[in-house]
Amino acid sequence: MSPDKRGELEGLSLGDMLRAAREAKRLSLDDLNRSTRIQTHYIEAIEEERFTDLPPPPYSQIFLRAYARAVGLSPREVLERYLAMTGEAPARQETLWEESAEAATVAKKPGIVVWILLGLAIALALGIALYFVWQVLAG
């Protein structure tokens, strides 16, 4: 983000700053949802500074860091502002939780293993069907 834009954003509240950065990148709420996997109602809660509507730490802190990265802001600065506003303590196992959240997101995407298992299941079904057809024709 350019220094001019950064200066404009610093005068805003945290929610307004995040919304302005999202809009500057021309991202809709749904775009941000797809890129961060943060549910839309949580994104709205962040932008409206309804922090009590967010899940407890460390999830809320992970959401803020992911949001900041997606809109080109410093995750550390955003998190520091959030912690100052809420009085929350930083999540001690933040890195561990972040890695777990990323692993869960990756696990949701079908990979080669899913396609191999699907292929094997289809091959098995065809083999069984051919066996029964052969039995009917031979008998």
C-alpha positions, 0 to 999 in steps of 0.5 A: 500500500502506498504511503499516501493511502497508509496515512489516510487509513491510519486516521480511521477506526480499525473497522473502517480502516479494514473496510477501506482497504478491502474496498480499495482492492475492490474486494466484496465481502464474498471475495474476502470470504473465499480468499480467507475462509472467514464467514461473511458475518464475521467479516461484517462484525470486524468491519462494524467493530462488533468484536464480541460477535467474533469467536474467542481467541485465538480464532478472532486474532487469526481472522484479523491477521488473515483479513489484514493480509488479504487487503494488503495491511500489516497483520501485526499492526492490525492485531496490535490495534485490535488488542489495544481496543479489546484488552485481549492478550495475544494468543500464546499459541497463535502460530500453532493455531494458524497452522492448524487452521491452514491445514484444515482449509487445505484438507477440505480441498479434494486432492489426488488421494480423493481422485485415486479412491474414486477411481478405485471405487469405480473400477471395483464397481465395474469389475463386480458388474462385469463378473455378474454379467459374465455369470449370467452369460456363462450360466 
